[in-house]
C-alpha cells in the first residue's frame, strides 16, 4: 500500500467514525492533491464554487 493510500484510508477511517465516510469523488480529489496534480487551494476553491449559491435579486 502506498503512502497516499494510507493517508486516504486514515482520513476515511476518521470520517467514518463521524458517520461521514469519503465518497469515491472525495478519494479521487485527495489523491490528485497528494500527487501534486491539483493544489489544495484550487481543490478547496472548486468545492466552494460548486456549493455556493448565488442570490437572485
N, CA, C and O atoms as CSV, one atom per row, in Angstrom:
chain,resi,resn,atom,element,x,y,z
A,1,UNK,N,N,0.853,-1.181,0.000
A,1,UNK,CA,C,0.000,0.000,0.000
A,1,UNK,C,C,0.893,1.236,0.000
A,1,UNK,O,O,1.841,1.339,0.779
A,2,UNK,N,N,0.571,2.165,-0.885
A,2,UNK,CA,C,1.387,3.370,-0.990
A,2,UNK,C,C,1.109,4.332,0.158
A,2,UNK,O,O,0.117,4.204,0.876
A,3,UNK,N,N,1.997,5.286,0.310
A,3,UNK,CA,C,1.833,6.305,1.350
A,3,UNK,C,C,0.520,7.059,1.145
A,3,UNK,O,O,-0.211,7.308,2.104
A,4,UNK,N,N,0.223,7.417,-0.089
A,4,UNK,CA,C,-1.017,8.146,-0.374
A,4,UNK,C,C,-2.251,7.310,-0.036
A,4,UNK,O,O,-3.233,7.839,0.485
A,5,UNK,N,N,-2.208,6.008,-0.329
A,5,UNK,CA,C,-3.321,5.123,0.016
A,5,UNK,C,C,-3.527,5.077,1.530
A,5,UNK,O,O,-4.664,5.083,2.003
A,6,UNK,N,N,-2.439,5.030,2.282
A,6,UNK,CA,C,-2.540,5.010,3.750
A,6,UNK,C,C,-3.146,6.307,4.269
A,6,UNK,O,O,-3.975,6.293,5.179
A,7,UNK,N,N,-2.730,7.425,3.688
A,7,UNK,CA,C,-3.272,8.723,4.110
A,7,UNK,C,C,-4.773,8.767,3.843
A,7,UNK,O,O,-5.552,9.151,4.716
A,8,UNK,N,N,-5.177,8.374,2.634
A,8,UNK,CA,C,-6.598,8.392,2.272
A,8,UNK,C,C,-7.390,7.439,3.160
A,8,UNK,O,O,-8.487,7.782,3.600
A,9,UNK,N,N,-6.858,6.256,3.430
A,9,UNK,CA,C,-7.547,5.295,4.300
A,9,UNK,C,C,-7.675,5.829,5.714
A,9,UNK,O,O,-8.704,5.621,6.357
A,10,UNK,N,N,-6.649,6.515,6.213
A,10,UNK,CA,C,-6.723,7.095,7.561
A,10,UNK,C,C,-7.775,8.199,7.628
A,10,UNK,O,O,-8.529,8.285,8.598
A,11,UNK,N,N,-7.823,9.039,6.602
A,11,UNK,CA,C,-8.831,10.096,6.563
A,11,UNK,C,C,-10.219,9.478,6.494
A,11,UNK,O,O,-11.134,9.922,7.188
A,12,UNK,N,N,-10.380,8.457,5.661
A,12,UNK,CA,C,-11.674,7.794,5.538
A,12,UNK,C,C,-12.097,7.153,6.866
A,12,UNK,O,O,-13.264,7.238,7.247
A,13,UNK,N,N,-11.171,6.523,7.559
A,13,UNK,CA,C,-11.490,5.905,8.852
A,13,UNK,C,C,-11.933,6.955,9.856
A,13,UNK,O,O,-12.898,6.744,10.590
A,14,UNK,N,N,-11.239,8.079,9.894
A,14,UNK,CA,C,-11.606,9.156,10.815
A,14,UNK,C,C,-12.987,9.716,10.474
A,14,UNK,O,O,-13.812,9.931,11.362
A,15,UNK,N,N,-13.225,9.946,9.209
A,15,UNK,CA,C,-14.527,10.479,8.786
A,15,UNK,C,C,-15.641,9.460,9.033
A,15,UNK,O,O,-16.760,9.839,9.377
A,16,UNK,N,N,-15.345,8.183,8.861
A,16,UNK,CA,C,-16.338,7.135,9.090
A,16,UNK,C,C,-16.755,7.069,10.554
A,16,UNK,O,O,-17.899,6.733,10.860
A,17,UNK,N,N,-15.831,7.388,11.462
A,17,UNK,CA,C,-16.170,7.419,12.892
A,17,UNK,C,C,-17.259,8.443,13.178
A,17,UNK,O,O,-18.020,8.308,14.136
A,18,UNK,N,N,-17.325,9.463,12.339
A,18,UNK,CA,C,-18.340,10.513,12.481
A,18,UNK,C,C,-19.520,10.253,11.543
A,18,UNK,O,O,-20.349,11.135,11.318
A,19,UNK,N,N,-19.588,9.029,10.996
A,19,UNK,CA,C,-20.649,8.615,10.085
A,19,UNK,C,C,-20.668,9.456,8.804
A,19,UNK,O,O,-21.727,9.754,8.251
A,20,UNK,N,N,-19.469,9.829,8.351
A,20,UNK,CA,C,-19.328,10.607,7.117
A,20,UNK,C,C,-18.195,10.033,6.265
A,20,UNK,O,O,-17.200,10.718,6.029
A,21,UNK,N,N,-18.332,8.781,5.798
A,21,UNK,CA,C,-17.249,8.190,5.007
A,21,UNK,C,C,-17.036,8.968,3.708
A,21,UNK,O,O,-17.950,9.617,3.200
A,22,UNK,N,N,-15.828,8.890,3.190
A,22,UNK,CA,C,-15.496,9.584,1.961
A,22,UNK,C,C,-16.183,8.932,0.772
A,22,UNK,O,O,-16.290,7.708,0.689
A,23,UNK,N,N,-16.643,9.765,-0.140
A,23,UNK,CA,C,-17.182,9.268,-1.398
A,23,UNK,C,C,-16.022,8.985,-2.353
A,23,UNK,O,O,-14.891,9.415,-2.125
A,24,UNK,N,N,-16.323,8.263,-3.413
A,24,UNK,CA,C,-15.305,7.958,-4.418
A,24,UNK,C,C,-14.683,9.250,-4.948
A,24,UNK,O,O,-13.471,9.324,-5.152
A,25,UNK,N,N,-15.524,10.272,-5.172
A,25,UNK,CA,C,-15.042,11.555,-5.685
A,25,UNK,C,C,-14.103,12.230,-4.684
A,25,UNK,O,O,-13.120,12.861,-5.073
A,26,UNK,N,N,-14.414,12.094,-3.395
A,26,UNK,CA,C,-13.561,12.676,-2.354
A,26,UNK,C,C,-12.179,12.028,-2.372
A,26,UNK,O,O,-11.158,12.711,-2.281
A,27,UNK,N,N,-12.164,10.714,-2.490
A,27,UNK,CA,C,-10.897,9.987,-2.517
A,27,UNK,C,C,-10.073,10.363,-3.745
A,27,UNK,O,O,-8.854,10.510,-3.660
A,28,UNK,N,N,-10.743,10.517,-4.887
A,28,UNK,CA,C,-10.039,10.909,-6.110
A,28,UNK,C,C,-9.467,12.323,-5.964
A,28,UNK,O,O,-8.343,12.586,-6.391
A,29,UNK,N,N,-10.241,13.232,-5.362
A,29,UNK,CA,C,-9.783,14.607,-5.155
A,29,UNK,C,C,-8.566,14.624,-4.234
A,29,UNK,O,O,-7.595,15.335,-4.496
A,30,UNK,N,N,-8.617,13.846,-3.164
A,30,UNK,CA,C,-7.482,13.751,-2.250
A,30,UNK,C,C,-6.244,13.203,-2.958
A,30,UNK,O,O,-5.140,13.715,-2.775
A,31,UNK,N,N,-6.434,12.167,-3.759
A,31,UNK,CA,C,-5.312,11.559,-4.473
A,31,UNK,C,C,-4.666,12.566,-5.422
A,31,UNK,O,O,-3.441,12.644,-5.509
A,32,UNK,N,N,-5.497,13.340,-6.137
A,32,UNK,CA,C,-4.960,14.350,-7.051
A,32,UNK,C,C,-4.139,15.389,-6.288
A,32,UNK,O,O,-3.093,15.829,-6.765
A,33,UNK,N,N,-4.607,15.775,-5.116
A,33,UNK,CA,C,-3.871,16.753,-4.302
A,33,UNK,C,C,-2.568,16.151,-3.787
A,33,UNK,O,O,-1.518,16.790,-3.848
A,34,UNK,N,N,-2.636,14.931,-3.283
A,34,UNK,CA,C,-1.449,14.285,-2.736
A,34,UNK,C,C,-0.386,14.032,-3.812
A,34,UNK,O,O,0.811,14.062,-3.527
A,35,UNK,N,N,-0.827,13.786,-5.038
A,35,UNK,CA,C,0.106,13.533,-6.140
A,35,UNK,C,C,0.598,14.822,-6.778
A,35,UNK,O,O,1.446,14.786,-7.669
A,36,UNK,N,N,0.077,15.960,-6.334
A,36,UNK,CA,C,0.518,17.241,-6.860
A,36,UNK,C,C,-0.114,17.631,-8.183
A,36,UNK,O,O,0.338,18.577,-8.828
A,37,UNK,N,N,-1.142,16.925,-8.592
A,37,UNK,CA,C,-1.818,17.240,-9.854
A,37,UNK,C,C,-2.698,18.482,-9.707
A,37,UNK,O,O,-2.894,19.241,-10.656
A,38,UNK,N,N,-3.222,18.671,-8.494
A,38,UNK,CA,C,-4.082,19.813,-8.183
A,38,UNK,C,C,-3.627,20.360,-6.837
A,38,UNK,O,O,-3.343,19.593,-5.917
A,39,UNK,N,N,-3.557,21.678,-6.720
A,39,UNK,CA,C,-3.177,22.244,-5.426
A,39,UNK,C,C,-4.360,22.147,-4.468
A,39,UNK,O,O,-5.514,22.115,-4.895
A,40,UNK,N,N,-4.067,22.102,-3.180
A,40,UNK,CA,C,-5.128,22.055,-2.175
A,40,UNK,C,C,-6.003,23.295,-2.290
A,40,UNK,O,O,-7.225,23.216,-2.166
A,41,UNK,N,N,-5.373,24.436,-2.528
A,41,UNK,CA,C,-6.119,25.690,-2.642
A,41,UNK,C,C,-7.103,25.637,-3.812
A,41,UNK,O,O,-8.251,26.058,-3.674
A,42,UNK,N,N,-6.664,25.126,-4.952
A,42,UNK,CA,C,-7.550,25.017,-6.111
A,42,UNK,C,C,-8.700,24.046,-5.846
A,42,UNK,O,O,-9.836,24.305,-6.244
A,43,UNK,N,N,-8.411,22.945,-5.185
A,43,UNK,CA,C,-9.452,21.967,-4.871
A,43,UNK,C,C,-10.490,22.577,-3.933
A,43,UNK,O,O,-11.691,22.376,-4.117
A,44,UNK,N,N,-10.034,23.317,-2.935
A,44,UNK,CA,C,-10.949,23.957,-1.995
A,44,UNK,C,C,-11.787,25.011,-2.702
A,44,UNK,O,O,-13.000,25.076,-2.504
A,45,UNK,N,N,-11.150,25.833,-3.521
A,45,UNK,CA,C,-11.885,26.871,-4.246
A,45,UNK,C,C,-12.937,26.280,-5.179
A,45,UNK,O,O,-14.021,26.842,-5.334
A,46,UNK,N,N,-12.620,25.150,-5.799
A,46,UNK,CA,C,-13.581,24.489,-6.681
A,46,UNK,C,C,-14.792,24.001,-5.880
A,46,UNK,O,O,-15.928,24.129,-6.335
A,47,UNK,N,N,-14.552,23.446,-4.699
A,47,UNK,CA,C,-15.658,22.983,-3.859
A,47,UNK,C,C,-16.516,24.153,-3.384
A,47,UNK,O,O,-17.744,24.065,-3.371
A,48,UNK,N,N,-15.864,25.243,-2.994
A,48,UNK,CA,C,-16.608,26.423,-2.547
A,48,UNK,C,C,-17.489,26.938,-3.676
A,48,UNK,O,O,-18.659,27.258,-3.461
A,49,UNK,N,N,-16.929,27.016,-4.873
A,49,UNK,CA,C,-17.690,27.496,-6.025
A,49,UNK,C,C,-18.844,26.548,-6.340
A,49,UNK,O,O,-19.940,26.993,-6.680
A,50,UNK,N,N,-18.602,25.258,-6.228
A,50,UNK,CA,C,-19.618,24.256,-6.539
A,50,UNK,C,C,-20.796,24.328,-5.575
A,50,UNK,O,O,-21.940,24.137,-5.988
A,51,UNK,N,N,-20.536,24.599,-4.304
A,51,UNK,CA,C,-21.592,24.551,-3.296
A,51,UNK,C,C,-22.083,25.916,-2.831
A,51,UNK,O,O,-22.902,25.999,-1.915
A,52,UNK,N,N,-21.594,26.984,-3.448
A,52,UNK,CA,C,-22.067,28.322,-3.123
A,52,UNK,C,C,-23.136,28.705,-4.131
A,52,UNK,O,O,-22.935,28.617,-5.342
A,53,UNK,N,N,-24.261,29.126,-3.613
A,53,UNK,CA,C,-25.364,29.537,-4.481
A,53,UNK,C,C,-25.393,31.051,-4.561
A,53,UNK,O,O,-25.286,31.741,-3.547
A,54,UNK,N,N,-25.538,31.554,-5.758
A,54,UNK,CA,C,-25.650,32.993,-5.944
A,54,UNK,C,C,-27.104,33.406,-5.699
A,54,UNK,O,O,-28.035,32.733,-6.143
A,55,UNK,N,N,-27.280,34.503,-4.997
A,55,UNK,CA,C,-28.612,35.005,-4.751
A,55,UNK,C,C,-29.153,35.683,-6.004
A,55,UNK,O,O,-28.436,36.399,-6.702
A,56,UNK,N,N,-30.412,35.444,-6.267
A,56,UNK,CA,C,-31.075,36.085,-7.388
A,56,UNK,C,C,-31.830,37.286,-6.852
A,56,UNK,O,O,-32.607,37.165,-5.905
A,57,UNK,N,N,-31.605,38.440,-7.450
A,57,UNK,CA,C,-32.288,39.649,-6.994
A,57,UNK,C,C,-33.562,39.880,-7.747
A,57,UNK,O,O,-34.264,40.858,-7.489
